[in-house]
Amino acid sequence: MAKFVPPVSPLAPKTVPVLPPIDGVTLATAEAGIRYKGRTDVLAVGLAEGTTVAGVFTRSKCPSAPVDWCRANLAGGRARALVVNSGNANAFTGKKGREAVALTAKIAAKAAGCRQSEVFLASTGVIGEPLDATKYDAVLDGTFAAGKADGWLDAAKAIMTTDTFPKVATATASLGGVTVTINGMAKGAGMIAPDMATMLSFVFTDAPIDAPALQALLSKGVKTTFNTVTVDSDTSTSDTLMLFATGAAAARGAPRIAEAADRRLAGFRKALQAVLADLAEQVARDGEGARKLVHVVVKGAVSNASAFRVAKSIADSPLVKTAIAGEDANWGRVVMAVGKAGEPAERDRLSISFGDIRVAHEGERDPAYDEAAASAVMKKDVITVTADLGLGRGTARVMTCDLTKDYVAINGDYRS
Amino acid sequence: MAKFVPPVSPLAPKTVPVLPPIDGVTLATAEAGIRYKGRTDVLAVGLAEGTTVAGVFTRSKCPSAPVDWCRANLAGGRARALVVNSGNANAFTGKKGREAVALTAKIAAKAAGCRQSEVFLASTGVIGEPLDATKYDAVLDGTFAAGKADGWLDAAKAIMTTDTFPKVATATASLGGVTVTINGMAKGAGMIAPDMATMLSFVFTDAPIDAPALQALLSKGVKTTFNTVTVDSDTSTSDTLMLFATGAAAARGAPRIAEAADRRLAGFRKALQAVLADLAEQVARDGEGARKLVHVVVKGAVSNASAFRVAKSIADSPLVKTAIAGEDANWGRVVMAVGKAGEPAERDRLSISFGDIRVAHEGERDPAYDEAAASAVMKKDVITVTADLGLGRGTARVMTCDLTKDYVAINGDYRS
């Protein structure tokens, strides 16, 4: 079977922001030839002394070797180097995987002039293939020293696998009257589901924030951003989201923050949410084979948690997703997905809308339902499906994409 | 978009059994024109006086009007008529749906000469469209009287929707030295997941078994048959499996059975299991767009329940299913699906096989792994995926099919 190469997603953002430098962060990419030929596949990020770090990882019971490594190092709260490769996930590689991680960290610590406990690693790509870490020897030596303050888009490109476009986002905030910057990048297109930090994403700031506070901000931030995205309900063994704070803005007078509850963080928290939300939406927009971005909104549930489970059931339903791919306002399948979620729901109180068009109300087809108007909504690139359960005040939002033949084509011949 | 008409599943059974008559059961089909043109869309089954009945239904929180009707009538334990239509599920049709069911039951009771509480109804097809039950007036009158003891295959055809072949099965058993017969039919190809009685299936026997015992047999029987099938993880609002026992074999000396634990049921139980398993497998073989039948076997889990959840996670994973469609022995995706199930699993104890080929063992690729041998297994029509968690003695089996572009084609333009 010939490998199917998908075109750039029609849902890709029309403009890409230019990310400004962040004091204390240097970027370098390299071609290690781990799996891909003729493209960069390694990203090496140098981080200034004093950089704090936070992370959230896959909840898979079979995490990759780099995830295990990062979890262990996170306890120290300090980071000096981040090394990411694409093409090989170093997952389910057993003892060889642990050895590859240890060797990579050793090479990186030497190259960056830091302790191994300050090195963070991430890998993405095929599962189960041994990763030859000796390839890092040639590429990492001198790489950190040669790192530049710009080149964020190149960095995002180096970590892509089945992504059809690089994903970056930026925002600024005022911290004690000083402007701080947040830059982020992400990769991910398939094997994506909520309930973890989805795929690989790395966010950097010059704000001086202690590690425990940074962790609290990040753990809260993913709940309404990355954890609300599902492409195919499949959870990667490698999902990693890390937030690095160099603290360089302290030199410009930004106050050091020790507590996540500090009121001076209001603006930073909002900016961080914006960056995380932007990156998460880009992941959904690059869902494998996606032609439509779908917002699923559930209202009137008995609780927010119940609403989330119903929203996830709708967003993960292959029948709902194929109907949207077919531009078919098939609300019967939404009823089905509500019904199978196992959450409190009463048929005779349920209302369903596509965009502004309410198609079903109180247990039957809306008397005012207009098929032509509904069809017009279904032709759009971005579609909101709303289910109002009519029981309580619980609400939730989940983002997903449609399920197309290209999803099957992309995944029916990935490894071979 | 032109409607995609799939070819007959390549996994369809090569031979179809001829079902013998069952004393007390008469079959008739009709063209009511409910949705389809030029084909039968109504099945009317007459049942002799004294027929007992058992049923299991969808666990959807939004069940169809006919499911509500059957659940209510099941308490009486007696059946004289079964009316099934295809083309319209009469689901999420609110008050109109309840009225349609009431009118259908009234017409059927009059035509069959029985009480409405002895009428059972099932509908399958599009959700949310009002069902015009007045169409039954013309077709049911005289239909029960004209019913025949044969024509089981025609009966199975009348209840098909996106099925590509009719599904029937038969078996005999000895009950107190007297041969009794079990005949069954099923329909279902998509919107299929375990944890309920999948899709529509009707099973008939001449064995004299009281309703409570019949119900116990059926409820136990689905656990290892229909409830282990998943095509797309989507649960229908209409799923119905009913078992009717006319008791006519009593005239030939078969003993009347009051308790499911009665030892004389041993042979009957086995034959019933065989019929249910046969029908359930046929449903998986007709999974929408299916090219491969997939048996997922999980061993070594901490419990059978845990094994089942892991098996379901593997069987429902779009990435596992597309890999199988692509004939790719991509065991990394099986690892992913084990990991996301949320059940106890240890990467370093996990073994994964495709057919006889063990591809992964104790946390890494099996040293003896032979890609060519694995590829040969993947080319087969029927593939067994085995995950041995290496933790305990829990086992489970789930049946599914691959996920192909045809699944998307079939479901991307079903309703329009």
Contacts between the chains, C-beta under 8 A, distances in Angstrom:
chain1	res1	chain2	res2	distance
A	1	B	326	6.4
A	1	B	327	7.8
A	58	B	339	7.7
A	59	B	340	8.0
A	59	B	342	7.6
A	60	B	336	7.1
A	60	B	339	3.4
A	60	B	340	5.6
A	61	B	338	7.1
A	61	B	339	4.8
A	61	B	340	8.0
A	61	B	341	7.4
A	61	B	342	7.3
A	61	B	343	7.2
A	61	B	344	7.2
A	61	B	345	4.3
A	61	B	346	7.6
A	61	B	347	7.6
A	62	B	335	5.3
A	62	B	336	7.4
A	62	B	338	6.0
A	62	B	339	3.4
A	62	B	345	6.2
A	62	B	347	4.5
A	62	B	350	7.0
A	63	B	339	7.2
A	63	B	347	7.6
A	89	B	332	7.6
A	91	B	332	6.9
A	91	B	335	7.1
A	92	B	332	6.3
A	92	B	335	4.6
A	92	B	347	6.3
A	92	B	350	7.8
A	92	B	360	6.6
A	92	B	363	6.7
A	92	B	364	6.8
A	93	B	363	7.8
A	93	B	364	5.6
A	93	B	365	7.8
A	94	B	347	7.6
A	94	B	348	6.3
A	94	B	362	6.7
A	94	B	363	3.4
A	94	B	364	3.2
A	95	B	363	7.2
A	95	B	364	7.0
A	96	B	364	6.1
A	97	B	364	7.3
A	126	B	332	6.4
A	127	B	332	2.6
A	127	B	333	7.2
A	127	B	335	6.0
A	127	B	336	6.7
A	128	B	331	6.1
A	128	B	332	4.3
A	128	B	335	6.9
A	128	B	360	6.4
A	128	B	364	7.5
A	128	B	365	5.6
A	129	B	365	7.5
A	130	B	364	7.7
A	130	B	365	7.4
A	190	B	319	6.8
A	191	B	319	6.0
A	191	B	333	8.0
A	191	B	336	6.4
A	193	B	340	7.2
A	232	B	318	4.5
A	232	B	319	6.5
A	233	B	233	8.0
A	233	B	316	7.5
A	233	B	317	7.6
A	233	B	318	6.8
A	234	B	317	5.5
A	234	B	318	6.3
A	234	B	319	4.9
A	234	B	333	7.7
A	234	B	336	6.1
A	234	B	337	7.1
A	234	B	340	6.7
A	235	B	336	6.8
A	235	B	339	6.9
A	235	B	340	3.7
A	236	B	336	6.5
A	237	B	335	6.5
A	237	B	336	5.6
A	237	B	339	5.4
A	316	B	233	7.5
A	317	B	233	7.6
A	317	B	234	5.5
A	318	B	232	4.5
A	318	B	233	6.9
A	318	B	234	6.3
A	318	B	318	7.2
A	318	B	403	7.8
A	318	B	407	7.4
A	318	B	411	7.2
A	319	B	190	6.8
A	319	B	191	6.0
A	319	B	232	6.5
A	319	B	234	4.9
A	319	B	411	5.7
A	322	B	407	7.3
A	322	B	408	5.3
A	322	B	411	3.7
A	322	B	412	4.8
A	323	B	411	6.7
A	323	B	412	7.2
A	323	B	414	7.4
A	323	B	415	7.3
A	325	B	408	6.5
A	325	B	412	4.9
A	326	B	1	6.4
A	326	B	411	7.3
A	326	B	412	3.3
A	326	B	413	4.7
A	326	B	414	7.7
A	326	B	416	7.1
A	327	B	1	7.8
A	328	B	412	7.3
A	328	B	413	6.6
A	328	B	414	7.2
A	328	B	415	5.3
A	328	B	416	5.2
A	330	B	414	7.0
A	330	B	415	4.7
A	331	B	128	6.1
A	332	B	89	7.6
A	332	B	91	7.0
A	332	B	92	6.3
A	332	B	126	6.4
A	332	B	127	2.7
A	332	B	128	4.4
A	332	B	415	7.3
A	333	B	127	7.3
A	333	B	191	7.9
A	333	B	234	7.7
A	335	B	62	5.3
A	335	B	91	7.1
A	335	B	92	4.6
A	335	B	127	5.9
A	335	B	128	6.9
A	335	B	237	6.5
A	336	B	60	7.1
A	336	B	62	7.4
A	336	B	127	6.7
A	336	B	191	6.3
A	336	B	234	6.1
A	336	B	235	6.8
A	336	B	236	6.5
A	336	B	237	5.6
A	337	B	234	7.1
A	338	B	61	7.1
A	338	B	62	6.0
A	339	B	58	7.7
A	339	B	60	3.4
A	339	B	61	4.8
A	339	B	62	3.5
A	339	B	63	7.3
A	339	B	235	6.9
A	339	B	237	5.4
A	340	B	60	5.6
A	340	B	61	8.0
A	340	B	193	7.2
A	340	B	234	6.6
A	340	B	235	3.7
A	341	B	61	7.4
A	342	B	59	7.6
A	342	B	61	7.3
A	343	B	61	7.2
A	344	B	61	7.2
A	345	B	61	4.3
A	345	B	62	6.2
A	346	B	61	7.6
A	347	B	61	7.7
A	347	B	62	4.5
A	347	B	63	7.6
A	347	B	92	6.3
A	347	B	94	7.6
A	348	B	94	6.3
A	350	B	62	6.9
A	350	B	92	7.8
A	360	B	92	6.7
A	360	B	128	6.4
A	362	B	94	6.7
A	363	B	92	6.7
A	363	B	93	7.7
A	363	B	94	3.4
A	363	B	95	7.2
A	364	B	92	6.8
A	364	B	93	5.6
A	364	B	94	3.3
A	364	B	95	7.0
A	364	B	96	6.0
A	364	B	97	7.3
A	364	B	128	7.5
A	364	B	130	7.6
A	365	B	93	7.8
A	365	B	128	5.6
A	365	B	129	7.5
A	365	B	130	7.4
A	403	B	318	7.8
A	403	B	408	6.2
A	404	B	408	6.1
A	404	B	412	7.8
A	405	B	405	4.2
A	405	B	408	4.8
A	405	B	409	6.8
A	407	B	318	7.4
A	407	B	322	7.3
A	407	B	408	7.6
A	408	B	322	5.3
A	408	B	325	6.5
A	408	B	403	6.2
A	408	B	404	6.1
A	408	B	405	4.8
A	408	B	407	7.6
A	408	B	408	6.3
A	409	B	405	6.9
A	411	B	318	7.2
A	411	B	319	5.7
A	411	B	322	3.7
A	411	B	323	6.7
A	411	B	326	7.3
A	412	B	322	4.8
A	412	B	323	7.2
A	412	B	325	4.9
A	412	B	326	3.3
A	412	B	328	7.3
A	412	B	404	7.8
A	413	B	326	4.7
A	413	B	328	6.7
A	414	B	323	7.4
A	414	B	326	7.7
A	414	B	328	7.2
A	414	B	330	7.0
A	415	B	323	7.3
A	415	B	328	5.3
A	415	B	330	4.7
A	415	B	332	7.3
A	416	B	326	7.0
A	416	B	328	5.2
